Amino acid sequence: MKQLVIDILMKIAKVEVDAKELTAQVEAQSLLVAALILTAGKGDGAATISENIQNAIMAATTSGNNFLQTDVDLLLTHVNRLLAVTRYVDEKAEAQ
C-alpha cells in the first residue's frame, strides 16, 4: 500500500512538472510574439526584441511577489532557446 501511494505521488509530481514546462513554453512564445509586434513597428533588430522580452519578464516579476525564481528561470530558458533558433536561421540565411 505504501508503494502504491509513493507511485501515485511520483506520477502526480511528473504531471505537474510537465504542465509547468508546457506553460513556460507557451508564455515564452507569447512574449516573443508580443515583442516582435512591438519591435516591428519600430523597425529595430533582433537585439532589441531580446531586450524587450528581458525587460517584460523583469517588469512582470518585480510587479508581484507570486513569482518563483525557478519559474522565471524556466521562462527565460525557453525565450532564449526560441531566440537562439531565430539567430541561427538568420545566420544561415546570411551565409548562403
N, C-alpha and C positions, 0 to 999 in steps of 0.2 A: 504494500500500500504506500509505503514511504517513497519507493522508487517511482511509482505512478505519479505522485504529487510532484516530485522533482522533475520528471519528464514533461509534465504539463506546464510547469513554471518555466522550464527551458524553452518550450515551444512558444509560449506567450512572449517571453523576452525576445526571441528571434523575430517574431512578428512585429513587435514594437520597434526594434532596430531597423527592420526592413521598411517599415512605414516612415520612420524618421528620415531614412536615406532618400526615399522617394519624394517626400515633402521638400527636402533640401534641393533635390534636382529640379523640381517644379519651380520653387522660389528662385533658384539661380537663373533659370530660363526666363522667368518673368522679369527679373531685374535686368537681364541682358537685353530683352526686347524693349523695355521701358527706356533704358539708357541709349539704345540705338535710335529710338524715335526722337528722344531729346537731342541727341548729338547730330542726327541727320539734318535737323533744322538749322543747326549752327554751322554745318559744313566742316566740323572738326574731324580728327582722325581717331584711330583705334586707341591711342594712348588716353585721349580724353574720355572715351567710353569706359575704359578701365577705371579712370579716376572718378567718373560719375557713379559707377557701381560701388566702388570702395566708399565714397562719401555717403551714398544712400544707406549702405549697410551700417556704417558707423553712426549715422544720424538715427537710424532706427534702433540700434542697440542702446544708445545713450538716452533715448526718449522714454524708455521704460525699464523697470527692473526685472521683468519677467523673461528675459533672455538668458539662456545659459551660454557660457563661453564655448562649450563644445558644439552647441547648435550654430553659433556664429562661425566657428572654425569649419564646420561641415559645409555651411553655405558658401563660405569663401573658397573652399576647396573646389566645389562644383563650378562656381563662377570662374575661377582661374583655369579650370580644365576646359571650359567652353571657350574662353578667350584664347587659350593656347591652341586649340583646334583652328580657330579663325586666323590666328597669326601664321600657323603652319601652312594653311591653304593659301594665304596671301603671299607668303614667301615662295611657295612652289609655283604659283601663277606668275610671279615676277621673274623667276629663274628661267621659265620657258619663254 
